[in-house]
């Protein structure tokens, strides 16, 4: 049973007995570490019933609880706060309930009856995935897992931005400089090869800008008249008109990119239930724009471009269709949102997109609302901060990004070097070591990124992330392996973990308290769309366990009942660490 829920029920009985009502709002919180107790009641709201001071009210309530609720062992009052200490027997029963619950902290998928769609990744097919995409993918996948653990029916989706001017830039550069190069002929992953041509386009474009400005054009004029950008815009128009040569090249180069993406996703350990393609969805967006024009929600300018006026809502005018009829991101997002709601009737649609797009999603919701789609209220933008490196920010066009594949390979290599240097894998076979290096390296990457509140910009330091003693993924993995090692040794001694008749010691009670918090943490992480809550919870649990392991004898304990009980406690801690890390998309090893 939820501890605060149990205490709340007893307090309602107390209020009914003392004040003849059980409808008083109760403010409960975990007791702060510097005070003795498990749950704290803020008594100020009760003073209007008791007509006594907060301290007198707290004492009166505490005495009633101690006299009438066997599970309340003691209490103390600090000003208007009542700190309630629960009995050891209560915590032993909590441990028993945790053991009996085979899926402790995790609800069955679909139990809530609510469908939630989570969109993440959303790559462009003109370049490979980079460090920023890694945070996006890890956040999206973890949030989806956490929402599933809250009993929702979760649909994980990817929207591939496979059309637009940026795609045409890579295509044009390949036409000019490629000489028929392919992933097979070059030995490069397809997404890397196409990304190289995106960088080459930018170099060509900048050279043309310099040349035009030297001829007297302003920078704005040069940007519009540069042959490279004019040709790319012409290519986009041909693509939308179905020009066979352009469409064939588009299909070929996108095919290279998809093969590369699949390799990256597999290595990163993320997946999708459905993939949408902008080349299809933008057409639905055009339908919505035409509907909006007919209804008078949108307006057309003299050049033929279509806009929505949001100035009355404190925003500005937003372009929906260019004068040449080509669409923009907002066009396809409108179409995709409507298509998804028609398909799944979602109760929430979560977009995992960086905070530089906050305004875009503000506009998206508002425009859908103006069109009469009330389900726009269900749209949630999970806005996250950028990832920076010790060297500074990344720039895609200049080819200075941290490539996702290179980063994962580097993390695995660093995990190997660090593990061997520390002698962590002594006695483990060579083939098993390779799997551990991958598990440790990627676990370090995932945990380091997910432990930070999504809203915050973060600094990623690969070396800091692989530390077996800090607030890191390898620390959690090593803790789980340590627990499994103790349990294997117990099994070799024919010791079966069980609660038995022994009473919990003070240190065991603290660990059970931490375990009992897990379901509430999972619920809170789902409500706030924040894997960081799971990450920081499981770190505190692992830290508490390691202190316990250092202070308390387990296998050498002479009292058999106490020994078996401690083994059972270890088993449950190991289970929660494994479940929590799985919600973060991490793997934990059986041994290290």
Protein Blocks (a to p, Z undefined) as FASTA:
>chain_A
ZZklmmmmmmmmmmmmmnopakbccddddddfkbgcjbdcdfklmmmmnopafklmmmmm
mmmmmmmmmklmbdcdehjaccddddfklmmmmmmmmmmmmkgoiacehklopacdddeh
jaafkbccdfklmmmmmmmmmmmmmmmmnopacdddddddfbcjklmmmmmmmmmmnnop
afklnopafklmmmmmmmmmmmmmmmmmmmmmmnopafklmmmmomklmmmmmmmmmmmn
opaklmmmmmmmmmmmmmmmmmmmmmnopacfbdcdfklmmmmmmmmmmmmmmnomaccd
fkopacddfklnopacddfbdfkopacfklmmmmmmmmmmmmnopabdcddddfklmmmm
mmmmmmmmmnopaklmmpccddddddddfkbccdfklopaccfklmmmmmmmmmmmmmmm
nopmgoiafklmmmmmmmmmmmmmmmmmmmpcfklccdddfklmmcckbccfklmmmmmm
mmmmmmmmmmmnopacdfbjadcdfklmmmmmmmmmmmmmmmmmmmnopaklmmmmmmmm
mmmmmmmmmmpcfklpmblmlmmmmmmmmmmmmmmmmmmmmmnopacdfbZZ
